[in-house]
C-alpha cells in the first residue's frame, strides 16, 4: 500500500511569497521600461532602462522559483 503525500505548508507559504513579490514586478518592469523609452534624452535614461530590465528578469526568475516551490510542496521531493 502506497503512502500518501501531504502538502508541506512551509514550502507552500514560501512559494506563495515568491509569487506575491513577482506580481508587482510583472507590472512595474514594463512600465519603467516604457517610461525610459519615452524619455531617451534624459540623463538617467540608461539607469531607468536597466532598472526596468532588471525588474522584468527578476520577476521571471521569482515566478519560476515560486511555481517550482509550489510543486515541491504539493508533490513532495
N, C-alpha and C positions, 0 to 999 in steps of 0.2 A: 504494500500500500504506500502511495506517494505522500510525502509530507507537503502540506500547504504552505505557501509563502505568504507572509503578512507584509503589509505596507510598512516600510521603515519611515516613521514620521520625521525623524531628524533629516534624512535626505529629502523628503518631500518638502519640508519647510525651506531648506536650503535652495532647492530648485525653484520654488515659488519666489524666493527673494531675488534670485538671479533674473527671473522673468519680470519682476516688478521694477528692477533697475533698467532692464532692457527697453521696456515700453516707452518711457520718456525719451530715451536716447534715439529710438527709432524715428521719432518725430522731430526732435531738436536738431539732429545731424543734418538732414536735408534742408531745414530752414536756415541753418547757419551757412551752409554751402551756397544756397540761393542768395542769401544776403551778401556774401562775399562776391558772387558773380555780378551783383547789381552795382557794386562799387569797386571796379577794378583799379581806379586811380588813387584809392585811399592808401595811406602809408602802411596800414595794418592789414592789407589785402591778403598777403601770404600767410600771416598768422591766423587770421579768421578762416581762411580756406583750409589750412592744416588742421585747425581745431575741429571744423566740420567733418573732415575726412576721418580724423581720429575718433570722433563720436560715432560715426557710421560703422567703422571697423570694430570698435569696442562693443557696439550693440549686436553685431553679428556674432562675435565671439561669445558674449554673455548669453545670447539666445541659444547657441549650440550647447554651451555648458549647462544651461538651465534645463533644456529638453533632455540632455544626457543624464543629468542628476535625477530628473523626474522618472525616467525609465529605469534607472538603477533602484529608485525607491519602490517602484511598483513591481518590478520583475526580479528583484534580487541581484546578486552579483553576476 
